């Protein structure tokens, strides 16, 4: 874009942006106009999920007001703008207590968000100190590695074994990998490995950003723990319950603060956070602030999935360097000498490299399968390869249906809805319904949408599917709680232990043929039943957004991108949707929209990655 071109709609200042800019400009000692524009831009960037404003990306550009009531404004040139801001009373340098912070890389922050980044950087760099304990001796360490990770016998660079050694030596570990690479299996083995070697009980907490993700973590850890090659005494030390991050930290009602903080730290020696890509910057900062000084933190997640809804992309910033699993020469030598682990090394590996491990061996997708190939190509941004995979007919587990502007959801989805939903409804209407079978059939297929609103958004497609099923006589849509209706909770209810994202199915109560209940899977009790009138806010979920599907997996998926381009259509969204499928995935989209989606990446502006490259760097 050249100077003088007005950027409208998304890239403009809202009424809130302008009011906040005017307020801070009113307390500036000098250059109020430049301060006002900078604050407006910082507020807008925060709305878009960015932590800071790289002024160099915006200096000299023309911007317009969102409501078009005010004329466009020309943003100042970079040198003049930064000079003016440094003279303003409300703008400080890193480390100063001012409303705005401007660093040496010309990034402008609200002070709170600069502090959040600094706290996370300090935490990661402060706990990366890889000092292997004197005990156990190398012989015992290698023996335990072979017990829990026998793959090291044939592969001395086996990533989970590398992660276990780094966890033993440091206090922070980020474990990333695509779906199917065994992150929860690896971390459960790492917990047992540490408990065996350190010969002392650890107070361990398992948590995730959402209730659904916590339940899946709990289920996976329970399953892996039962199969561990260790004594029952060790198994008993691995927790069997998981909770949400908010519950872990202790929510204070009507407050942005938590019960646990630096003055009142968490009573745990080790905290494991699954689905860390969903954790935003403020929540991550409050978590590290609440950890005891010697506590360990393990983050699990996929760096290539969708970033958090709120500001920041913490896991993505941590995994900023390519390739991963490349350590410093000194650490690589120590790992080989002590544990026999062989890794690639570099003389100038980033400061945080020794705390981040990527799992690359996939246990879900065959290397020759279409889903794995499609996911890799999307992640790499290779649109040509994606189209080849979808259109060649060589991979039966992937298919592409080109959507045109004349297509309507009712016509396109009728045969698919009848085929995919009938099995679930047949099981639900069985007398008596086999509830476990109903869930299995329902989870065999999911309609995923890029959007929530619009003709191809999840809200409308849920209504369309119900119309199709009612027309075929499969449901009575006049009854809001018809048998077989799937519902998704959209607001946490701690009293009922129902959380945002939990999915239940309306079924006739086996103990009371005159009543229906909403049944939910429960990793502790198997199933729970709730009367419909007691449910917290919820919605029908024949279709769901890709954002809501994070942390879930289904046998087959149909991913609907819609008929036209939209801001949310990004490579990360497409990758997340595709990798929800285990055995088959279909894409429904215009060809040009699919290509643009692959080419568009989420970019969250932040200084965290720079801070982790060099421990001397000052935010």
Protein Blocks (a to p, Z undefined) as FASTA:
>chain_A
ZZhiacehjlccdfklmmmmmmmmmmpcbhklmmmmmmmmmmmmmmnopabdcfklmgop
acddfklmaccdddddfklmmmmmmmpmkbccehiacfbdcdfkopacdfklmmmmmmmm
mmmmmmmpccddfbdcfklmmmmmmmmmmmlmmmmkbmklmmmmmmmmmmbdcddddehi
lmmmmmmmmmmmmmmmnopacddddddfbfklmmmmmmmmmmmmmmpccdfklmmmpcfb
dcdfklmnopaehiabdfbdfklccfbfbdcdehkllpcfklmmmmmmmpcfkbccdddd
dfkbccdfbgcjfklmmmmpccehiacfklmmmmmmmnopacdddfkbcfklmmcccdfb
dfkbcfkbmklmmmmmmmnopaklmmmmmmnopamkbccddddfkbcfklmmmmmmmmmm
mmmmmmmmpccddfklmmmmmmmpccddfbfgdjkbmklmmmmmmmmmmmnopacfkbmb
bghiacddfbdcfknopaehiacdddddfklmkbccdddddfknopacddfklpccdddd
fbccfklmgoiacfbdcddebjbdcfklcfklmmmmmmmpfkbccddddfklmmmmmmpc
cddddfklmmmmpmkbcZZ
